């Protein structure tokens, strides 16, 4: 069985922990980043199946990470789900190639549904 890898990118460690615990129960392999630079390094080194990306993170902003992924065909197979509290930011992210968006605060069941759809 091949485990799907999910990169959780959020500067709030508590949020990463809650999401990680939820997804590990579903047999996802989880890696985590607390800022944009770390996220880009992990994307390049691990090529995750799904990136759960908070748009408001330190160093390199989430929208810039999304644009970087769109410019390089190496990352075409990666599905990005953005997390944001702003409707316009979610629309912008979808226009820049995000697979889906989650609005803060999101329900755990909604998170799982989107992750499962992205990793199918």
NORFENBEL-V290781 format. One record per helix or strand. SS is the DSSP state (a for helix, b for strand). FROM is the first residue (numbers start at 0). LEN is the number of residues. Records with the same first field share a line. If there is no record, write none. Layout:
SS: FROM-LEN ; FROM-LEN
//
This chain:
b: 4-5 ; 28-5 ; 49-5 ; 78-6 ; 99-4
a: 12-12 ; 35-11 ; 61-9 ; 72-3 ; 86-9 ; 107-12
//
